[in-house]
Amino acid sequence: MQLRTIEGLWSDILQMAHKRLKKAGLAIIFFWFLIGGIGHFLAPDFFLKIVPPDLPFRIQAVYISGFFELLGAIGLCHNKTRRMAGIGLFVLTIAVTPANVYMWTHPQLFPTIPEILLGLRLILQLALLATIWWATFSDLGTKHPHHI
């Protein structure tokens, strides 16, 4: 039986905690986009109000973004597609930023949502981007980045 050093044991504990946090991050991302994607189809009028009026094909944008949110959420579930899903969800999150900014700058269109939440949504979006990056493709230099 080989005795482990404190450093080796500590390293194993940190590695296990890292894996658990990544799983939690993936779960958060999965449910965020699953629920949001479904919402695009169940409440398209709400999402249509978020889309800036100057954008062409607004209702199509609602359904297309909802579809890709669902596709990305499903892609997170499989090791082979997780990285591509992460890239897609990262780009999609950036692509919908104008809608979130529009929502924040036009609070009168969303009287049931407190203005402070509209601003916090943008901060939450930055946290979401960081979580997507960290949970889906921050380990690209390791041997098995997606075996979580």
Accessible surface in RSA format (square Angstrom, percent):
REM  Atomic radii and reference values for relative SASA: ProtOr
REM  Chains: A
REM  Algorithm: Lee & Richards
REM  Probe-radius: 1.40
REM  Slices: 20
REM RES _ NUM      All-atoms   Total-Side   Main-Chain    Non-polar    All polar
REM                ABS   REL    ABS   REL    ABS   REL    ABS   REL    ABS   REL
RES MET A   1   226.72 117.4 137.68  91.1  89.04 212.0 115.03  97.8 111.69 148.0
RES GLN A   2   161.52  90.3 138.50 101.2  23.01  54.8  48.54 103.3 112.97  85.7
RES LEU A   3   153.65  85.6 133.71  95.7  19.94  50.1 134.59  94.5  19.07  51.3
RES ARG A   4   139.26  58.5 105.78  53.9  33.48  79.7  61.78  84.4  77.48  47.0
RES THR A   5    91.06  64.8  81.66  82.8   9.40  22.4  80.31 107.9  10.74  16.2
RES ILE A   6   145.64  82.9 141.24 105.2   4.40  10.6 142.42 102.6   3.22   8.7
RES GLU A   7   144.53  83.0 137.50 104.0   7.03  16.7  54.76 105.9  89.77  73.3
RES GLY A   8    22.15  27.3   0.00   N/A  22.15  27.3  21.49  59.0   0.66   1.5
RES LEU A   9    92.82  51.7  92.82  66.4   0.00   0.0  92.82  65.2   0.00   0.0
RES TRP A  10   147.11  59.0 145.92  70.6   1.19   2.8 129.58  69.1  17.53  28.4
RES SER A  11    63.29  53.5  57.79  77.1   5.50  12.7  26.15  55.7  37.15  52.0
RES ASP A  12    60.76  42.6  56.15  55.9   4.60  10.9  23.04  54.2  37.71  37.6
RES ILE A  13    76.20  43.4  75.54  56.3   0.66   1.6  75.69  54.5   0.51   1.4
RES LEU A  14    90.21  50.2  86.38  61.8   3.83   9.6  86.63  60.8   3.57   9.6
RES GLN A  15   108.89  60.9 103.25  75.5   5.64  13.4  26.17  55.7  82.72  62.7
RES MET A  16    98.48  51.0  95.13  63.0   3.35   8.0  70.83  60.2  27.65  36.6
RES ALA A  17    44.14  40.6  37.91  58.5   6.23  14.2  43.38  61.1   0.76   2.0
RES HIS A  18    68.79  37.6  66.16  46.0   2.63   6.7  46.53  48.0  22.26  25.9
RES LYS A  19    97.12  47.4  97.03  59.5   0.09   0.2  45.32  40.8  51.80  55.2
RES ARG A  20   162.13  68.1 156.01  79.5   6.12  14.6  52.17  71.3 109.96  66.6
RES LEU A  21   112.34  62.6 109.73  78.5   2.62   6.6 110.04  77.3   2.30   6.2
RES LYS A  22     3.51   1.7   3.51   2.2   0.00   0.0   1.10   1.0   2.41   2.6
RES LYS A  23   117.17  57.2 111.23  68.2   5.94  14.1  55.21  49.7  61.97  66.0
RES ALA A  24    48.31  44.4  40.30  62.2   8.01  18.2  47.45  66.8   0.86   2.3
RES GLY A  25     4.96   6.1   0.00   N/A   4.96   6.1   4.55  12.5   0.40   0.9
RES LEU A  26    17.31   9.6  16.72  12.0   0.59   1.5  17.00  11.9   0.31   0.8
RES ALA A  27    43.51  40.0  37.36  57.7   6.15  14.0  43.07  60.7   0.45   1.2
RES ILE A  28   107.69  61.3 101.31  75.5   6.38  15.4 106.18  76.5   1.51   4.1
RES ILE A  29     0.00   0.0   0.00   0.0   0.00   0.0   0.00   0.0   0.00   0.0
RES PHE A  30    44.95  22.5  44.95  27.8   0.00   0.0  44.95  27.3   0.00   0.0
RES PHE A  31   108.48  54.3 108.45  67.2   0.03   0.1 108.48  65.8   0.00   0.0
RES TRP A  32   110.93  44.5  99.69  48.3  11.24  26.4  90.68  48.3  20.25  32.9
RES PHE A  33     6.67   3.3   6.67   4.1   0.00   0.0   6.67   4.0   0.00   0.0
RES LEU A  34    46.03  25.6  46.03  32.9   0.00   0.0  46.03  32.3   0.00   0.0
RES ILE A  35   119.11  67.8 115.35  85.9   3.76   9.1 116.36  83.8   2.75   7.5
RES GLY A  36    19.38  23.9   0.00   N/A  19.38  23.9  18.94  52.0   0.44   1.0
RES GLY A  37     0.00   0.0   0.00   N/A   0.00   0.0   0.00   0.0   0.00   0.0
RES ILE A  38    73.30  41.7  71.86  53.5   1.44   3.5  73.30  52.8   0.00   0.0
RES GLY A  39    16.10  19.8   0.00   N/A  16.10  19.8  16.10  44.2   0.00   0.0
RES HIS A  40    12.76   7.0  12.76   8.9   0.00   0.0   3.73   3.8   9.03  10.5
RES PHE A  41    89.49  44.8  70.17  43.5  19.32  50.3  70.17  42.5  19.32  55.3
RES LEU A  42   144.19  80.3 113.38  81.1  30.81  77.5 115.45  81.1  28.74  77.3
RES ALA A  43    44.70  41.1  38.58  59.5   6.12  13.9  44.70  62.9   0.00   0.0
RES PRO A  44    27.31  19.9  27.31  24.9   0.00   0.0  27.31  22.6   0.00   0.0
RES ASP A  45   107.72  75.5 105.71 105.2   2.01   4.7  36.24  85.3  71.48  71.3
RES PHE A  46    73.26  36.7  67.96  42.1   5.30  13.8  70.84  43.0   2.42   6.9
RES PHE A  47    38.45  19.2  37.72  23.4   0.73   1.9  37.72  22.9   0.73   2.1
RES LEU A  48    44.70  24.9  44.70  32.0   0.00   0.0  44.70  31.4   0.00   0.0
RES LYS A  49    94.79  46.2  88.19  54.1   6.59  15.7  56.61  51.0  38.18  40.7
RES ILE A  50     7.00   4.0   7.00   5.2   0.00   0.0   7.00   5.0   0.00   0.0
RES VAL A  51    13.24   8.7  13.12  11.9   0.12   0.3  13.12  11.4   0.12   0.3
RES PRO A  52    28.30  20.6  28.30  25.8   0.00   0.0  28.30  23.4   0.00   0.0
RES PRO A  53    80.14  58.4  60.73  55.4  19.41  70.5  60.86  50.2  19.28 119.8
RES ASP A  54   137.63  96.4 108.92 108.4  28.71  67.9  39.25  92.4  98.38  98.1
RES LEU A  55    82.96  46.2  76.64  54.8   6.32  15.9  79.22  55.6   3.74  10.1
RES PRO A  56    88.45  64.5  72.49  66.1  15.96  58.0  83.74  69.1   4.70  29.2
RES PHE A  57   149.84  75.0 135.57  84.0  14.27  37.1 140.80  85.4   9.04  25.9
RES ARG A  58    69.78  29.3  65.65  33.5   4.13   9.8  17.37  23.7  52.41  31.8
RES ILE A  59    60.78  34.6  59.21  44.1   1.57   3.8  59.21  42.6   1.57   4.3
RES GLN A  60    85.91  48.0  83.70  61.2   2.21   5.3  39.73  84.6  46.18  35.0
RES ALA A  61    32.57  29.9  23.82  36.8   8.75  19.9  30.20  42.5   2.37   6.3
RES VAL A  62     2.58   1.7   0.96   0.9   1.61   3.9   2.58   2.2   0.00   0.0
RES TYR A  63    82.61  38.6  81.50  46.4   1.11   2.9  56.01  42.1  26.60  32.8
RES ILE A  64    98.07  55.8  96.20  71.7   1.87   4.5  98.07  70.6   0.00   0.0
RES SER A  65    15.45  13.1  14.27  19.0   1.18   2.7  10.35  22.0   5.09   7.1
RES GLY A  66     0.00   0.0   0.00   N/A   0.00   0.0   0.00   0.0   0.00   0.0
RES PHE A  67   106.77  53.4 106.62  66.0   0.15   0.4 106.64  64.7   0.13   0.4
RES PHE A  68    96.43  48.2  93.51  57.9   2.92   7.6  93.51  56.7   2.92   8.4
RES GLU A  69    17.35  10.0  17.35  13.1   0.00   0.0   0.19   0.4  17.16  14.0
RES LEU A  70    39.08  21.8  39.08  28.0   0.00   0.0  39.08  27.4   0.00   0.0
RES LEU A  71    90.39  50.3  86.23  61.7   4.15  10.4  87.72  61.6   2.67   7.2
RES GLY A  72     7.62   9.4   0.00   N/A   7.62   9.4   7.30  20.0   0.32   0.7
RES ALA A  73     0.00   0.0   0.00   0.0   0.00   0.0   0.00   0.0   0.00   0.0
RES ILE A  74    95.52  54.4  95.35  71.0   0.17   0.4  95.52  68.8   0.00   0.0
RES GLY A  75    10.70  13.2   0.00   N/A  10.70  13.2  10.48  28.8   0.22   0.5
RES LEU A  76     5.01   2.8   2.35   1.7   2.66   6.7   2.35   1.7   2.66   7.2
RES CYS A  77    72.45  54.8  42.43  47.3  30.02  70.6  22.97  58.2  49.48  53.4
RES HIS A  78   102.13  55.8  98.88  68.7   3.25   8.3  66.29  68.3  35.84  41.7
RES ASN A  79    65.43  45.1  56.74  54.8   8.69  20.9  12.68  30.5  52.76  51.0
RES LYS A  80   200.87  98.0 163.99 100.6  36.88  87.8 114.79 103.3  86.08  91.7
RES THR A  81    61.26  43.6  59.67  60.5   1.59   3.8  60.99  81.9   0.28   0.4
RES ARG A  82    16.28   6.8  16.28   8.3   0.00   0.0   0.36   0.5  15.92   9.6
RES ARG A  83   103.44  43.4 103.28  52.6   0.16   0.4  17.64  24.1  85.80  52.0
RES MET A  84   135.49  70.2 132.12  87.4   3.38   8.0 109.60  93.2  25.90  34.3
RES ALA A  85    11.75  10.8   2.09   3.2   9.66  22.0  10.91  15.4   0.84   2.2
RES GLY A  86     0.00   0.0   0.00   N/A   0.00   0.0   0.00   0.0   0.00   0.0
RES ILE A  87    59.37  33.8  59.01  44.0   0.36   0.9  59.37  42.8   0.00   0.0
RES GLY A  88    38.22  47.1   0.00   N/A  38.22  47.1  33.97  93.2   4.24   9.5
RES LEU A  89     1.24   0.7   0.86   0.6   0.38   1.0   0.86   0.6   0.38   1.0
RES PHE A  90    47.23  23.6  47.23  29.3   0.00   0.0  47.23  28.6   0.00   0.0
RES VAL A  91    90.13  59.3  89.09  80.7   1.04   2.5  89.68  77.9   0.44   1.2
RES LEU A  92    24.61  13.7  22.77  16.3   1.84   4.6  24.26  17.0   0.35   0.9
RES THR A  93     4.11   2.9   3.11   3.2   0.99   2.4   3.85   5.2   0.25   0.4
RES ILE A  94    88.29  50.2  85.03  63.3   3.26   7.9  85.03  61.2   3.26   8.8
RES ALA A  95    65.02  59.8  37.66  58.1  27.36  62.2  48.41  68.2  16.61  44.0
RES VAL A  96    43.60  28.7  40.75  36.9   2.85   6.9  43.60  37.9   0.00   0.0
RES THR A  97    45.89  32.6  45.89  46.5   0.00   0.0  40.68  54.6   5.21   7.9
RES PRO A  98    77.16  56.2  69.63  63.5   7.53  27.4  74.96  61.9   2.20  13.7
RES ALA A  99    15.52  14.3  14.63  22.6   0.89   2.0  14.63  20.6   0.89   2.4
RES ASN A 100     8.77   6.0   8.48   8.2   0.29   0.7   0.00   0.0   8.77   8.5
RES VAL A 101    57.84  38.1  57.84  52.4   0.00   0.0  57.84  50.3   0.00   0.0
RES TYR A 102    33.32  15.6  30.52  17.4   2.80   7.3  18.41  13.8  14.91  18.4
RES MET A 103     2.78   1.4   2.78   1.8   0.00   0.0   2.78   2.4   0.00   0.0
RES TRP A 104   121.94  48.9 113.73  55.0   8.20  19.3  96.02  51.2  25.91  42.0
RES THR A 105    74.17  52.7  48.02  48.7  26.15  62.3  49.78  66.9  24.39  36.9
RES HIS A 106    57.45  31.4  57.45  39.9   0.00   0.0  30.83  31.8  26.62  31.0
RES PRO A 107    30.63  22.3  27.45  25.0   3.18  11.6  27.75  22.9   2.89  17.9
RES GLN A 108   123.65  69.1  96.68  70.7  26.97  64.2  68.39 145.6  55.26  41.9
RES LEU A 109    64.69  36.0  58.83  42.1   5.86  14.7  62.21  43.7   2.49   6.7
RES PHE A 110     3.60   1.8   0.94   0.6   2.67   6.9   3.34   2.0   0.26   0.8
RES PRO A 111   110.41  80.5  74.23  67.7  36.17 131.5  82.50  68.1  27.90 173.4
RES THR A 112   127.53  90.7  95.93  97.3  31.60  75.3  81.77 109.8  45.76  69.2
RES ILE A 113    44.00  25.0  38.66  28.8   5.34  12.9  39.02  28.1   4.98  13.5
RES PRO A 114    73.88  53.8  61.35  55.9  12.53  45.6  73.29  60.5   0.60   3.7
RES GLU A 115   118.54  68.1 108.76  82.3   9.79  23.3  32.04  62.0  86.51  70.6
RES ILE A 116   123.29  70.2 115.26  85.9   8.03  19.4 120.50  86.8   2.79   7.6
RES LEU A 117    89.81  50.0  84.79  60.7   5.02  12.6  84.89  59.6   4.92  13.3
RES LEU A 118     2.72   1.5   1.87   1.3   0.85   2.1   2.28   1.6   0.45   1.2
RES GLY A 119    17.57  21.7   0.00   N/A  17.57  21.7  14.37  39.4   3.20   7.2
RES LEU A 120    83.06  46.3  80.77  57.8   2.29   5.8  81.08  56.9   1.98   5.3
RES ARG A 121    76.85  32.3  72.88  37.1   3.97   9.5  19.37  26.5  57.47  34.8
RES LEU A 122    34.87  19.4  32.10  23.0   2.77   7.0  32.30  22.7   2.57   6.9
RES ILE A 123   109.66  62.4 109.02  81.2   0.64   1.5 109.12  78.6   0.54   1.5
RES LEU A 124    85.01  47.3  81.82  58.5   3.19   8.0  84.95  59.7   0.06   0.2
RES GLN A 125    13.63   7.6  10.86   7.9   2.77   6.6  12.78  27.2   0.85   0.6
RES LEU A 126   120.43  67.1 115.07  82.3   5.37  13.5 115.43  81.1   5.01  13.5
RES ALA A 127    51.57  47.4  42.63  65.8   8.94  20.3  50.31  70.8   1.27   3.4
RES LEU A 128    14.50   8.1  10.73   7.7   3.77   9.5  14.21  10.0   0.29   0.8
RES LEU A 129    24.35  13.6  24.34  17.4   0.01   0.0  24.35  17.1   0.00   0.0
RES ALA A 130    61.96  57.0  50.50  77.9  11.46  26.1  59.05  83.2   2.92   7.7
RES THR A 131    35.07  24.9  31.97  32.4   3.10   7.4  10.88  14.6  24.20  36.6
RES ILE A 132     0.00   0.0   0.00   0.0   0.00   0.0   0.00   0.0   0.00   0.0
RES TRP A 133   127.47  51.2 127.47  61.7   0.00   0.0 109.07  58.2  18.40  29.9
RES TRP A 134    80.47  32.3  80.44  38.9   0.02   0.1  65.80  35.1  14.67  23.8
RES ALA A 135     2.61   2.4   0.00   0.0   2.61   5.9   0.00   0.0   2.61   6.9
RES THR A 136     2.75   2.0   0.00   0.0   2.75   6.6   2.03   2.7   0.73   1.1
RES PHE A 137    15.70   7.9  11.86   7.3   3.84  10.0  13.28   8.1   2.42   6.9
RES SER A 138    46.88  39.6  15.50  20.7  31.38  72.3  17.46  37.2  29.42  41.2
RES ASP A 139    33.61  23.5  30.43  30.3   3.18   7.5   4.98  11.7  28.64  28.6
RES LEU A 140    83.46  46.5  59.26  42.4  24.20  60.8  59.50  41.8  23.96  64.5
RES GLY A 141    86.10 106.2   0.00   N/A  86.10 106.2  44.41 121.9  41.69  93.4
RES THR A 142    76.55  54.4  62.25  63.1  14.29  34.1  67.01  90.0   9.54  14.4
RES LYS A 143   187.86  91.6 153.83  94.4  34.03  81.0 105.11  94.6  82.74  88.1
RES HIS A 144   118.69  64.9 101.12  70.3  17.56  44.9  75.23  77.5  43.46  50.6
RES PRO A 145    28.73  20.9  23.23  21.2   5.50  20.0  24.11  19.9   4.63  28.8
RES HIS A 146    28.37  15.5  28.21  19.6   0.16   0.4  21.86  22.5   6.50   7.6
RES HIS A 147   113.60  62.1  97.66  67.9  15.94  40.8  58.51  60.3  55.08  64.1
RES ILE A 148    44.98  25.6   9.29   6.9  35.69  86.0  20.67  14.9  24.32  66.0
END  Absolute sums over single chains surface
CHAIN  1 A     9820.6       8572.4       1248.2       7233.0       2587.6
END  Absolute sums over all chains
TOTAL          9820.6       8572.4       1248.2       7233.0       2587.6
